[in-house]
Every structure is written in C-alpha cells, then in structure tokens.
C-alpha cells in the first residue's frame, strides 16, 4: 500500500501542529507518515489538559515571549508553548523524535478497538529501538520508576499499552479521531530533558547519543515492513501548506493554550 512520507526538521511549533491538523482534515485515502522536530525547544499540552495542571508551563511561555526567564523560573531553556489536537500529558519537545500518522479510520492499522492500534504502532517502534540496542516492551500492569504525581507530563504517567525499558516510559502516544480519519501522535525519547527527569531514553539505554535524523530511518524501515507500506518521500501540498500557515498562530494563541 502506498503511503506519503513527509519530513520536516526544526519546524516552528505552531506550524507543526497546524500541518498535522491539515493532514487530518484533508481526509486523504492515502496514509501520511510524518517525522519532525521542533525549533525552538517546545512544550506541548494535551488537548484536554488545564495549563494550571502543568507546573512551569506559564513560565515556559513567558520566557519564550520575553526572551529572558522570570526571576523565579526554574524550568527548561526558554521555548514555545502550544496545545496539541491529541490528548494525554504535556511533552517537552527536545531530545526526541516526533512522528504523526494521518490515516483513514478504516485502514487496517486503525480498524477496530483503539487499544490494538497502539499495540501495532508500538510493535514497530520496539523493532526500531531494538536495531539501536534498546529492548522495549509494553508496560503491562507493572508500575514504573518514571511515574510521578502532579507534573502533568506525559512521560511521568503511564498506561498498560505504553512502551517502556528499564522500568521507565520512553514512548508517548495519543490519537484524535475525526470525520472517519485518525491522527496519531508519537514522541520517542532519545536524550534526557530538563522537564522529564527519570524517564527512559535511547541514549541512556544504549550508551550512545543518536539524533532524530539518525533514528528516523530505523523507524521508517520497521513501519514499511510491518504495515506493508511503500513510503514515498513527499512534501505538503499547496493546500496543506496554506492551511498550516493560516492556522499556525492559533495553536500558540493565548486563547487556545490557556483555555479551560
């Protein structure tokens, strides 16, 4: 089956979220796999989160706007703050590979109950991680050493389907289903970050630093094999680019980010 492959390194935070929305709303019968990173360092909130439930989020945003952190700021290097279309906890987008899949809900990958669709995607990620020396598996019922109360961070709260290694969560996933289509967001932790202390990373498990650009081909290979996908490198269409540019400010807007 033919898939589109879109790669956008160091893209602006609002544009990243707006392009994923455009790919979801395009409702194409052809699935799209997208690999991307963020510039600057970004904190994304889950769609249903209250900003007050993520300590340091407002200071993170203030630092990005003002250029200098407030006097009491103890969070990460100043960056941007956005809200995702998908649920789950907040993610610090640095030292990681973000991917998204936009596909029809009737596609074999997403047909049926939601849980097994996570399992299928995570099985491919586990294969890619194995290729770089990391043995990952679903969490199951066991508690994790990375679980923490009251941080609001995705990687500090785990579910049975989450992919873990060394008793810590290392992959975050969430979905949004709309109009017969699915948007699947995923984050794979490659290196430690300041907001996500104690989580699993590829660097710590393998003993080797790896960049998103270096890890992406391993994930591409696993997805291609497991999904029976022929992935063709592509760029966003003109309509997708226009939609993303038009909506990018919304995903960083005060009204959306701080909505209750």
N, C-alpha and C positions, 0 to 999 in steps of 0.2 A: 504493500500500500504506500502511495506517495504521501510524504509529509513535507512541509516547508520548515527550513531551519533558519532562524534569524538570530544573529549575534550582535550585541551592542555593548561594547566595553565602555566603562566610565561615563555612563549616560546620566543626565540630570534626574534627580529624584521624582519630580512631578511628571516628567516625560515618561519615565519608566512605568509608572502606574497608569498613566493615560494611554500608553501604547498597549498595555495588557488589556485595558478596557476596550480599546478599539478592536483588538483581535477577537475578544469575546463577542462583541456586538456585531462584528462582521458576519458571524454565523456561517462561516465557510464550511463546506463539506470536507475540506482538506485540513487535517490537523496541523497545528503550528507548534513547534518546539522552539523556545527562545532561551538563550543563555545571556546573562548580563551581569554587570557590576555597576557600582554607584559612585558618582562624584558630585559633591563631596560625600564624606562619611555621613551616613543617614540612619535615622531611627524611624522605623515604620510601625505604626499602631495597627492592631487588628481592627476590622470593620466595626465590631461591637464593643470595643474597649472604651472606657472612660479615661481621658487623659490623666485625671487625678489618681487613677489606679496604677500609674507607671511613674514611680519616683524619678525625678530628674528630667522628665520629658520636657517640661516647660523651660527649664534652664537650658536644655539642649537646643531648643528652638530659639531662645533669646540669644544664646551665644552665636547662632548662625546669622541672626538678623543684625546684631550689633557689632559682630566681628571680634568682640572680646567677651570672655565668660564673665558672669557676675562675680562679685567678691566671694559669695558662698558656693560657687559652682565646684562640684567635685565629680562631675560626670566625665564622659569621653571627650576627645578632641572635638571642638565645635563643629557641628554639622547641621544637616537639614532634618526636618520632621515632616512626615507625610502619614496619611491614613490609607491602608490598602482596601481593596474591594473584598478580600477574603478575610475570614475570621481568625481566631487564635490570638496569641500574645504578641507583644512587641518584639521586633528583631533589630539588632544593631548590624547594619549592613556594611561591614568591613571585615576583611579576612575571611571571606566566604564567596561561594558561587551561588548566585540566584538563578533559578530557572522557572519558566512558566510553560504550561501546555494549555492551548486553547483547542478544544475538540468538540464534535457533536456528542451529546449525551448517549446517543445510540451506538457510538464507537465501542468495539469490544473491550477497550481499556476501561471504559467508564459505565458500561451497561450493567444494570443490576444494582445491588446494595452498594452504599458508599464505601463501607469498610474494605471489601476486597479490592476496590480500585486503588486505595492507598497501598495495600499489600503488593499489588502488581508493580506500581511505580517504585516502591521501596526495594523490591527484589532486584530491580535493575541497578538502583543506586548501590546496593550492597555488593553487586558484582563489580561495579566500577571502583568502589572502595577497596575491594579485595585485590584489584590489579595494582594498587599503590601500597599494599602491605597492611591494610586495615581490615580486621574481621568484625563485621557489623551484623546485628540480628535484631528482630523485633523485641521490644521491651517485655511483652507479656504482662504478667501480674507482679513482677518484682519491682519494689521501689528503687529509685535511682539516687545516687550520691549527688547528682546535679539538681535535684528537686529542691526548690526554695520557696518559701512563702513570701507573698507581698511585694515581689519585684515587678510583677506584671510582664515579665519577659517570657517569650515562647520557650526558650531553651531551659528555663527553670521550672517548667510544668510539663509533665509527660503523660502520654496515654499508651494503652497497650499496643497500638499499631506503630508507635514511634520507633525509629531506627536508632540503636544505641551501640556503644562499645565502651569497654572499661567502666561499666555501670553508670554511664553518663549519656545524656542525649546529645546527638551530633547532627541530626537532620530534623528540620521543621517543615511541616506541610499543612496546607489548608486549601479548601475548594470553595468556589462560588458557582452555583448552577442557575442559569437564567435563559429563558426562551429556548429550551432544548439544547443548550450548549453548556460546556463546563470550562471554567478557568481554574487550573491547578497551579498554586504557587509552591515553590520549594526553596529551602536555603540549606546549604551544606557547609558546615563549619570547617574551614581549612586551617585557621590560626586563631589563637586566643584574642578576645576583645575585652575592653575595659568594663562594659556593661553586662557581660555574660560570663562572669567568673565561674570556674568549676565545671564547665561543660566539656563535652568530648570534642576534640579537634583532630584533623588528619595529621597535622604537624606533630602533636604530642604523641599520637599513637604510632606513627611510622618513624619518628625521629628525623624526618626530612621536611623542609619547607616546600610547599607546592603552590603555585599560583592558580587562580581560576582558569587562565588561558591554557595551562598545562593539564589541569584535571578535566576540563570540558571534553576533550577527545575520548577519554575513557568512558565518560557517561554517554556520549554520543554512540559509541560502539555498543554499549550494553543496551541502550534504548532501541537501536536499529535491529539488533538480534532478537531481543525479547518481544518487541512489538511487531516484528515483521515489516518494519518501516524502511522505505527508501527515502532518506532525508536529502533534500535538495537545498543547498545554500541559497538564500533569498534575502531581499530587503523589504521593508514595509512598502506597501503600495502607496500611491499618491493619496488615495482616500484615507488610508490608515495613518499616514503621516499628518495630514491636515487635521484629522480628528484628534490625534495625540497632542499636537501643538495647541489646538483650541482648548483642550481640557486640562492640560498640564497645570496651569495655575490653580485650578480647583482642588487638586489633590494636596496642595501645600497651603491652601487658604485657611485662615483662622476659623471660618465658619464650619468647614468640614473637619479639620484636625481637632478642634475643640468642641465638636458637637457632643451633646449629652445623650 
